[in-house]
Amino acid sequence: MTARTDRETKILDVAADMLVRHGYRRVTIDDVAGAAGIGKGTVYLHWKTREALFVAVFAREVRAAIADMVTALRADPAVALLHRFAVEFFLAILRRPLLYGMAIGDVQMWGKLVGSQTGYDGGRHTTVLESYIDVLASRGLVRADLAPPELTYAFQAVFEGFVYAERAVDTTGSRDERVRLLSATVESAFSRPGTPDAALAGEVVALLSGLV
């Protein structure tokens, strides 16, 4: 990596850590620069505003989560099935406190970026999800008695319910058990038997790029 890229990575690492620990409203460019051991002007060489810096932090989290999903899909095309996809997506979010915070609308963590077009764009997320459900429906891999928009809504309600519920669970409990419950719930409610292939996995990988 170049010196500039190294510096950007360090700034993003520091900003991400401070967002998790202190939240959007309490973190300034001065704070980030001081923790990174650089001048404030150096941060502004990379991002013109504090908001732009934090948007870059979020975008990096999204790219990392999608990279996890893509890796899983390429390793096993069965991840393209709705219940397997739900599990991988669930874990990709939970592994990243900042991504989880945006998913549940944590205003303390993300401030005005929650619900903004520069932060988590729920409309774009839903559009990509609808396209994914359409792909599964065209292959007979989801129930046929509900139209794809209805399936999308129902799946999203179930999935987001599991995500939000993580705030209240006993942290000493088993996440593996909750993951199995998510998989079983989605499979029984929405899926039909079928064998996915690399072509299907490739279509899903292409769709995920729309979330970046």
C-alpha positions, 0 to 999 in steps of 0.5 A: 500500500502507498503511504497515503493509503496507509494513512487513510486506513489508520484514520478510518480505524481510529474514527471507527473505534471512536464512533463505537466508544463515544458516538457521532456527536462526541467525536470531532476531527480534532479527536480523530487527528489526535488519536491518530497522531497526525494534524487536523489538516492531514485528515482534511486532505482525505475528507473535507468534512467530519460527515464525509469521514464518518460516511467513509467509515460506514462505507468500509463496514458495508464493503467488508460485510459484502466481502464476507457474503461474497466469500461465502457464496463463492465457497458454497452456492447453497448460501444463495438459498434464502435461509442460508443467506439470512444467516450469513447476512445476520452474522456479517452485521453482528460481527461489526458493531458499527454496521449493527448500530446503523441497522438498528438506527442507533442515533447515539452512535451514528447521529444524523447519518441514520436514515440519511441518503449518505448513511444507511439507505433502506430504500436501496437495501429493499430494492436489492432484496426484492431483486434477490427474491425475484431471482429465487422465485424465478428458480422456484426456490421460494414459496409461490403463493406470495408475490415477490414484493410480499415475500420481500416484506415478510422476510425483511420483517422476520430478519429485522426482528431477529436483528433488533432482538439482539439488543435484548438477548442475554449475552451469556446465551448461545448465538449459535442457537439463535442463528439456527432459529433464524435459519429454521424460521426463514426456511419453514416460512418462505423456502421451497426445496431446491439445489442452487448452483454457481450461476445462481450464486453469481447472480446474487454476488452481482446483486450485492454490489448494489449495496456498495 
